[in-house]
Amino acid sequence: MTNLLSNAIRFSSVGNTVWLTAFEQDSEILFAVKDSGCGIPEDKLEVIFERFQQVDSSDSRNHEGTGLGLAICRSILEMHGGKIWAESIMGVGSTFYFTLPITVNSK
């Protein structure tokens, strides 16, 4: 979650809002991190979760990174039985969703 929030803040303009929501649905929790950044091209929405992948930014702000954050997020979530994906509209922003299963410990 820290990586997703950090990315949302980094790619949003100063003064814009970043949203974090969570909903229980069936046997999992759905989290959403929404920004108001420049957006991600549709053909890059899956590629960004691969190692060393980044979307080129046309603005002049510095968006340095290694391109590993989203790949690490996906790996951790999958190890815990969750999944992650993104939806985006160019010029409007992106929403990153991830799920984690709800487990009940019975003793």
Backbone hydrogen bonds in HBPLUS format (Angstrom, degrees):
<---DONOR---> <-ACCEPTOR-->    atom                        ^
c    i                          cat <-CA-CA->   ^        H-A-AA   ^      H-
h    n   atom  resd res      DA  || num        DHA   H-A  angle D-A-AA Bond
n    s   type  num  typ     dist DA aas  dist angle  dist       angle   num
A0005-LEU N   A0001-MET O   2.91 MM   4  6.13 165.3  1.93 157.5 161.3     1
A0006-SER N   A0002-THR O   2.88 MM   4  5.97 161.2  1.91 149.7 155.6     2
A0007-ASN N   A0003-ASN O   2.92 MM   4  6.10 161.1  1.96 149.6 154.5     3
A0008-ALA N   A0004-LEU O   2.95 MM   4  6.13 160.2  1.99 145.4 151.1     4
A0009-ILE N   A0005-LEU O   2.96 MM   4  6.19 158.3  2.01 151.4 156.4     5
A0010-ARG N   A0006-SER O   2.91 MM   4  6.06 164.0  1.94 149.6 154.7     6
A0011-PHE N   A0007-ASN O   2.92 MM   4  6.06 151.2  2.01 153.6 159.8     7
A0012-SER N   A0009-ILE O   3.32 MM   3  5.30 158.9  2.37 101.7 107.9     8
A0016-ASN N   A0013-SER O   3.04 MM   3  5.63 163.5  2.07 138.3 140.1     9
A0019-TRP N   A0034-LYS O   2.92 MM  15  5.02 158.6  1.97 144.3 150.3    10
A0034-LYS N   A0019-TRP O   2.86 MM  15  5.02 159.0  1.91 142.1 149.3    11
A0021-THR N   A0032-ALA O   2.94 MM  11  5.23 158.4  1.98 148.3 155.0    12
A0032-ALA N   A0021-THR O   2.90 MM  11  5.23 152.5  1.98 146.3 146.8    13
A0023-PHE N   A0030-LEU O   2.85 MM   7  5.19 152.5  1.93 142.5 151.8    14
A0030-LEU N   A0023-PHE O   2.76 MM   7  5.19 164.9  1.79 160.4 162.3    15
A0025-GLN N   A0028-GLU O   2.86 MM   3  5.56 176.5  1.87 165.2 166.4    16
A0028-GLU N   A0025-GLN O   2.98 MM   3  5.56 157.5  2.03 133.7 141.1    17
A0102-ILE N   A0027-SER O   2.77 MM  75  5.41 173.5  1.78 135.0 134.8    18
A0029-ILE N   A0100-LEU O   2.86 MM  71  5.47 159.2  1.90 156.3 161.5    19
A0100-LEU N   A0029-ILE O   3.09 MM  71  5.47 146.0  2.21 143.9 154.2    20
A0031-PHE N   A0098-PHE O   2.80 MM  67  5.30 178.2  1.80 167.6 168.1    21
A0098-PHE N   A0031-PHE O   3.03 MM  67  5.30 153.4  2.10 138.0 142.7    22
A0033-VAL N   A0096-PHE O   2.85 MM  63  5.19 158.3  1.89 149.3 156.7    23
A0096-PHE N   A0033-VAL O   2.84 MM  63  5.19 164.1  1.87 148.9 150.3    24
A0035-ASP N   A0094-SER O   2.87 MM  59  5.54 164.3  1.90 165.3 170.7    25
A0091-GLY N   A0038-CYS O   2.72 MM  53  4.65 177.4  1.72 132.6 131.6    26
A0044-LYS N   A0041-PRO O   2.89 MM   3  5.45 162.3  1.92 121.1 126.8    27
A0045-LEU N   A0042-GLU O   3.33 MM   3  5.46 165.2  2.36 107.6 111.9    28
A0048-ILE N   A0044-LYS O   3.10 MM   4  6.03 155.4  2.16 157.6 157.9    29
A0049-PHE N   A0046-GLU O   3.22 MM   3  5.91 164.4  2.24 118.0 122.6    30
A0050-GLU N   A0047-VAL O   2.92 MM   3  5.52 164.0  1.95 125.7 127.6    31
A0052-PHE N   A0067-GLY O   2.74 MM  15  4.01 120.3  2.10 116.7 125.6    32
A0072-ILE N   A0068-LEU O   2.90 MM   4  6.10 157.8  1.95 161.6 168.3    33
A0073-CYS N   A0069-GLY O   2.93 MM   4  6.20 157.2  1.98 146.6 153.5    34
A0074-ARG N   A0070-LEU O   2.94 MM   4  6.14 165.0  1.96 147.9 151.1    35
A0075-SER N   A0071-ALA O   3.04 MM   4  6.23 162.6  2.07 145.9 150.6    36
A0076-ILE N   A0072-ILE O   2.95 MM   4  6.16 168.8  1.96 158.8 160.8    37
A0077-LEU N   A0073-CYS O   2.92 MM   4  6.09 170.7  1.93 157.6 160.6    38
A0078-GLU N   A0074-ARG O   2.90 MM   4  6.02 163.7  1.93 153.6 158.2    39
A0079-MET N   A0075-SER O   3.03 MM   4  6.23 151.7  2.11 144.9 152.6    40
A0080-HIS N   A0076-ILE O   3.22 MM   4  6.51 131.4  2.47 140.0 152.3    41
A0080-HIS N   A0077-LEU O   3.06 MM   3  5.15 135.7  2.26  98.4 110.9    42
A0082-GLY N   A0077-LEU O   2.71 MM   5  4.79 159.8  1.75 148.0 141.1    43
A0081-GLY N   A0078-GLU O   3.07 MM   3  4.95 164.2  2.10 105.3 108.1    44
A0099-THR N   A0083-LYS O   2.90 MM  16  5.43 153.0  1.98 151.4 159.2    45
A0085-TRP N   A0097-TYR O   3.00 MM  12  5.46 154.9  2.06 149.3 153.8    46
A0097-TYR N   A0085-TRP O   2.84 MM  12  5.46 165.4  1.86 161.8 166.7    47
A0087-GLU N   A0095-THR O   2.89 MM   8  5.34 155.4  1.95 152.6 160.9    48
A0095-THR N   A0087-GLU O   2.79 MM   8  5.34 163.7  1.81 163.7 166.2    49
A0089-ILE N   A0093-GLY O   2.98 MM   4  5.66 165.2  2.00 165.5 169.3    50
A0092-VAL N   A0089-ILE O   2.97 MM   3  5.37 161.0  2.00 135.0 136.8    51
A0093-GLY N   A0089-ILE O   3.06 MM   4  5.66 167.3  2.08 159.3 159.2    52
